[in-house]
Amino acid sequence: MHNILRGTGTKRKLVHPAQLTLLGFLIGIAAGTTLLALPMSRTGPGAASPVEAFFTAVSAMCVTGHIIVDTPTYWTGFGQVVIMVLIQVGGFGVMTFASIIGIAVVRRLSLRSRITAAAETKNVGFGDVRSLILGVLKISLVIEGAGALILFLWFVFHYGKGVGEAAWLAVFHAVSSFNNAGFALFSDNMMSFVDDPVVSLTLCAEIILGGLGFPVIVQLLRYRNKRLKWSMNTRIVVAATPLLLIAGAVYITLIEWNNPATLGPLDWQTKILAGFFQSVQTRTAGFNSIDIGAMSEATQFGMTALMFIGGGPAGTAGGIKITTFAVLFFILVAEVRGDGVVNVFGKRLSRAVHRQAIAVVLLSVGVVAASTVTIMLISGLPLSPVLFETVSAFGTVGLSEGITPELPIAAQLILAILMFVGRLGPIGFATALALRERAVMYELPKERPIIG
């Protein structure tokens, strides 16, 4: 990982790009908290409490969607605009967003900006970061614009809403869905649209595209008819995404088919639509068209696993990422078969990637487990709802069984920290806090313990 030199003269300090990204998110959260704490952001008398403003700012900046107050009724139009801007900036990446501003102002990128943007977009090398960033900006605006246009026309002509209201609802939900945030301007989230294929499938399309990851979208557009040029990352994401979406949809739909509190009262077409919609949300979006708290524990457990996996890397999704999960799967297959190396799509997987995948999963499990136990002790709630909530926060999903607003403040702050850690990633967060990288100048003798 490249470092950035800070300072002049003989006194220079190495600054890791992840540290700048961390700082950018902290500044964004602080600015969002300040704006949401203003009286003009709240509909009722007075201003939002510091915890309400902070939790909402973190949730929006980390594109999660967890809420402790009702978004459409608690926040004014100004407050909702602040939330939408935080979602856009947080989803796109603070440092990438700053680089775009730099391009627009000075028409060039400094070495510092190029390295930082490369770290933010997970780009290998940084020679073409400028063109990549501009491409990402164009892709984001085109996808969000297309989704907003569809929703706008549907809200106007099907639901009879005014042009201004329809435009605002369309833009907000397009931004929220593409950035996998899950914030909604309806008090029941998307439950009123459970049988509406236009709204449901438009949001699903935005979520899936945002969850693929920017490098994958760029490569698919560049080499749409040349699959041999796809990277291993693109091949894994393109292969695993539909498998997980279909598996999740079948799992949720079958288990909830006769549940009178969820899919039971719906006709079979709507059941399939709602089951697919909720499967897509586990890609870390967080909208819900049925009552999550009324689902069976078996369904919630399956959704917890899908939320933990998340979406593609370097995109708007959270979780440990599809690629991390796939790497562990291929390692398992290789070990079962007795292969000396791990081969994926005709290429050998680097052993460094093995270590990174294992480290990400172990750190993630540790963070989620510690947070779950702590919140259980603080709140006195049982394991199932707390685990669902913590994984949802860590995976920046935002799906909830409805317990978050009732949690003690200390537990809500733990969820806020989880959202922050989950957005940056366990490895990125730990690296950002590290003062320096450690170079090992020697190797110790090898020895092998008994495994299993």
N, C-alpha and C positions, 0 to 999 in steps of 0.2 A: 504494500500500500504506500502510495506516495505521501510525503509529508510536505508541509508548506513552511517556508522560512518566514519568520516574523521578526521584525526589528531591523536595525541598520548598524553599520559599523562592524565591530568585532563581536558584539553581543547579539547573537541570534538564537532564537528558540524555535524548535520544531513543533509545528502545530498540525495535528492530524485532521484531515478533512471531516472525519466523524465528529470531532469536537466542534467544528464550525456548524455542522448540521444540528448538533445538540443545542448549541447556543441560539441558532436561528429559531428552532422550535420553542425554546424557552421565551425568547423575545415575542414571538407570535402569541403564545399563550398569555404572557403578561399583558400585551396590548389588548387581546380579546377580553381578558378578565376585567381590565379597566373600563373598556367600552360597555360591556354588559352590566357593569356595576353602576352605570349612570342611571339616574331616574328616568331618562327618556327611553331607556331600553325596556322598561317594565310597564305593563299595562295598568297595574294596580297602583295604589298610593306608595310613595317612597321608592326605594331602590332595591334591587335584588341583594340578597345577603352575599357576603364574600364567598361562601362555599358554593352557593348556587351559580354565581358568575364564574368562579374558577372551574367547577366541575363541567359546566356547559362549554366553556372555552377549550378545556382539554379534550372533551369529547368531540368537538367540532374540528379542532386543529389536528387531532389524531384520527380523524374520519371514522369515528366509532358509532355514534348514534345513541349511546347511553344517555338517559335523561333523568333528572330528579324533579323537574317541573315540566308542565305541558307546554310544548313549543308554541303551538298556534294561539293559545289563550294567555300564556304568561308573558311572552315577549311581544313588544310592539313591532311595527314594521321595521323600524330602525334596528332593533335587536335581532330580528330575523335576517336582515341584510348582513349584519356583523357575523352571524353564524354561517351564512352562505359563503362569505368571503373567507372565513377561517377554513371552511371545508375545502374551498378551491385551492387556497394556498397550501394547506396541509396535505391535500391529495397530490398536488403537483410537485410538492417538495419545496421547502423554504429556499434552499440554496439554488435549486434549478430556477425557481421563480425570480430570485435575485439576479441570476445570470441573464435572464430574459430582459429584465429592466436594464441591466448593463449593456446588452446588445443594442437595445432601443436608444439608449442615451449616448453612448460613446462609440457605437458601431464596431466594437471589438471586445474581446475577452482577455483579461489578464491571465497569466499563468495560474495564479491563485484560484480564479474563478473556474478555469478549465478543469483543474484537478478536483476541485470541490464538486462541480457538476458531474464529473465522471464518477465520483464516489456515490453521489446521490442517485444517479441513473444506473448504477452497476455496469457502466460501460467499460469494456476492456480497452485501455489506452484512452488518450484524450485529444488526439489530433483532430477528430471530427466532432467534438462535443458541441461546437456551435451549431452545426447543421443538424445534429441530433436533437438539440434542445428546441430549435425552431420547428423541426418536424413534429416533436412531441406536442408543442403548443398548437400547431395546426391540427393535429389529430384530435387533441382534447376539445378544441373549439368546434370542429366539424361534428364529432360524435355527440357532444352535448347539445349543439345547435340542432342537429337532426332529431334527437329525442325531444327537445323542447318544442320544436315545430309540431311534431306529431301530437304531443300532449296538449299543446295550445289549441290546435284545431279540434281535437276531441272534446276538450272542456267547453269550447265555445258552441260547437254544433250538436254535440250529444247531450251535454249537461246544461246548456243554456246559460253559462256563466258570462259575465261581462268581459270585454276585451282586456281591460286592465287586470282584473282578478285572474283570468285565465292565463295571461302572460306571466304573471308573477308565480302562480302555482307551477306552470310548466317549466320555467327557468330554474326555480328552486329545486324541484324534484329531479330535473335532468342533471344538475350539478351534484346533488346529493347521491343520486344513483350511480353516475359514472365514477365518482370518487369513492364509491362503496361506503358512504357515510350512514345512510339509513335514517337521517332526520326527515320527518314528515310534517306537513302543515295541516294535518288532520288529527284530531284528538284520539281517534281509534287507529292511528297509523294508516294502513291500507286495507283494513277489514271491510270498509264500505265498497271496495273495488274487487272483492274476492271473485266475483263472477264476470269481471270486465276483462276480456282478453287483450284489449288495446292497451289499457293502462298497465296491466300486469306484465305483458310480454315486452312492452317498450322499456319498462324499468329493468326487466330481466336482461334484455339485450345490452343496455347501458352498463349494467353491473358486470356481466360476463366480459365485455370488451375492456372495461377498466381493470378487471381482475386478471386479465391475461398478462399484463405487464407491458410497459412501453417498448422495451427491446424486442419483444415478440411481435407486437403490432407493426413496428417499423420493419422488421425482417419479413413478415408476411406480405406487407405491401411492396417491399423491394424485390422479393423473390417469390412472388405468388405462384409462378409456374415452374419454379426451379427448386424442388424440394431437396435436392442433393446439396444445395448451398445453405440449407437451414442448419443452425447451430444445434448442439445437443440440448441446450436450454429450451429452444423453440420446439424441438421435437417432443421433449418430455411434457411441456405445458400443453401443446396441442393434442397430444395423445391422452394425457391424464385428465384434463378438464372435462371433456364430455363423459368419460367413464364415471368420474365422481358425481357429476350432475345427475346422470341417469340413475346411478346406484342410489343416490340420496333421494331422488324423486320417488323411485319404486319403494324404497324403505319407508319413507314418511307416509306415502299414500296407502300402502297396504296396512300398516299398523293403525293408522288413524281413520281408515275407511268407514268403520261403524261407530266411531266415537261421537256420541250425541252432542258433545261440546265443541267439536272442531269440524271434521268433514262429514259426519253422519247425516245432517239435514240437507246436504247439497246434492244436486244431481251428479251423475257420473262424469260428465264433461267438466263440471266445475271442480269436482274432487281432484281430477287429474291436473287441471290448471293450478289449483291451490297447492297440491303436493309438489309440483315442479317449481312453483314460485318460492315455496319455503326452502326447497333444496338449493336454489340459486342464492338465497339470502345467506346460507351458511358459507358462501364464498367470501364472507365478511361484510355484506351489505347491511343487513339488520332490519329491513322492512318486514312487516308481518301482515298477512291477510287473514290469518286465523289466530285464535287466542293461544299464545305459546304456553301460558300457565296451565291451560286445560288439557294439554297434550299428555299422553301417557309417559311414564318415566323411561320406558324403552325407547320411545321416539326422541325424547330429550337427550338420552345418552348417545344415540346415534348422531344427533345434530351436534352434540358437544365434540365428538370425534372429528366431524367434518369442519367445525369451526376452528379446531386446533390445527388442522392441516392448512386451511386458508386457500389463497389463490396463488397467482404467479408472482415471481420476484420482480422488484423494480417497478411495481405498479401501484395501484391504489388499494390493493387488498392487504390483509394482515395474515396472522397465523405463522406457522413455521415455514410455509410455502410448499407448493406442490412439488417443486424440484427436490427439496430436502426429504420429503416423504418418499419420493420415487427413488432417490439415491439409497435410502435405507432399505427399500424393498429390493432393489437390485443387489445390494450387499448381502441381504438375507438369501436371495436365490443363489448367488455365487457360493455362499458358505454351504448351503444345503447340497448343492451339486458337487462341492469339493473343488471348485475352480480356484486357481491361484490368483487370478485377477478378476476384476469386475468389468464386464463389457456391456456397453449400453449403445444400442443402435449402431453397431459396427465400429465403435470406438472404445478405447480403454479409459476407464475412469481413474483420474489421478488419486493417489492415496491421500493427498492433502484434502481433497474433497470429502473423503471418508471421514477424516477427523473433524472437519468443519460441520458436516451433517450431524454427527454424533454429539458434538459440543452444543450445537443449536438446540437439539431435542432435549438433551439433559438439562441445559440451562432453563429452557422453557418449562419443562416438567417441574423443575425445582422452584421456579418463580411462582407458577400456578399453584403447586402444592402448598407452599409456605403461605401464600395469600389466602388460599381457601381455608386452611386451618385457623389462621389469625381471624378472619372474618367470622368463622363459626364460633370462635371463643368470644368475640366481641358482641355478636348479635344473638347467639343462642339458637340459630337456625340449623336445620339438618343439612347433611352433606349435599344432597341432590340439587336443590335450588342454588346453593352457594357455589358449587362447582360450575354449574351452568353459567352463572353470572360472572365468575372470575375468568373462565375460558373465553366467554363472550367479550369481556373487556380486554384481555390479553391479545385475543385475535382481532381486535378492533372491529368487532361485528356489531354489537349494539342490541342483539336480540335479548329479551329479558322475560323472566317469569313474573315480573311486576314487583319484585322485592326491593329494587334499588332505592326508590324514593323513601322507603320506610327504614332503611338501614341507618344505624348510628353514623354521625359525621365521620368518626374515625374510619369506619368501614368504607364510606363513600370516598374518602381520601385515598384509601388503599386501591380502590377501583380506578381512581384517577391516575395514580402512579402506574398501575398495570396497563392502562391505555397508552400512557407515554412510553413505557418500556416496550410494549407490543408494537407500537408504530415504528420506533427506531430499530427494533430487533435486539434480542439479547446480546448477540455478538457486537453489533454496532454500538449499543449502549455501553457495554463494558469497555470497548476500545476507546470510546470517546472520553471515558473517565480515566483511562490509563495515562500516566504522565509521559511514558516513553515506551517504545518497542524494545523488547529484550533480545539481543543477539547472542545466541549460544555458540561459543567458539570451540566446543569439544563435544564428543559423544561418549556415553558410558557403555560398558559391556552389555550385551543383550542377554536377557534371561526371560523365560516364559512361565507364568503361573498357570495353574490348572483352571480351565474355564468350564463352568457347568458342573 
